[in-house]
Amino acid sequence: MKSIDTLRKEIAKTEEVLRESIENLKINPDDYSAKLLVLSSENYLGDLLRELDLALLKESHHPSDKNDFSE
């Protein structure tokens, strides 16, 4: 599984691609490639968000050693 920071960076990049794809689709509404890019970007973003949710859930149930103050 990817790290939380890596997922957040990838989500930000994918959100930017999605914004640009939507703008391109507005300009070219009949372009099949533009439609496909929007759909695939939305799906990939959804996958990344689910993966981030899982990573955050695992982290909250299994805190890393950095929070362990035992000696």
N, C-alpha and C positions, 0 to 999 in steps of 0.2 A: 504494500500500500504506500502511496505517496505521502510525503510529510504534509502537515497542515499548511505550512508556509508555501510549499510548492503548489499545492492545490489552490490556494488563494491567488497566487500569481497567475496560474493557468486560467482561473475563472475570470480574472480581470482582463486578460488577453482575449479570451473567448467572448466576453461581453462587448469588447471593442469591435471584434470581427462581426459580431451579430449586429451591432449598431450600423456599421458600414454596409453590411449586407442588406439590411432593411432599407437604407437610403438608396442603394443601388437598385433594389427591387421597385422602389417608388418611381425611379427614373425609367426603368425597363420592366414594366409590370408583366409583359408577356414572355420574358426571357426565362426559359426553363432552368438554365444554370443558376440564375439569380434566386429563383424559388427554391431550388435544391440546396443552395448554400445557406439560405435562411433556415430551412427545415433541419438540415444537418447541424448547424450551429446551435439551434435551440435544443436539439436532442443531446448534443455533446455537453452543453451547459447544464442541462438537467442531470446528466450522468455525473458531472463534476460536483454539482451541488449535493447530490446524494452521497457521493464518496466523502465529501467534506463533513456532512452530517454524521456519517458513520465514524470518521476519524475523531471528531469532537466528542462523540458519545463514548468511544473507547477510551479517549484520554480522560474523560471525566470519571469513568469507572476504574481506570487503572492509571493513576497519576504517575508521572515519571519520577525517577530517583531524585531529580532536582528539588522536589518538594518534600523529600524525606529528610528530616532533621536528625535522625538517629545516627549514632556514631558507631 
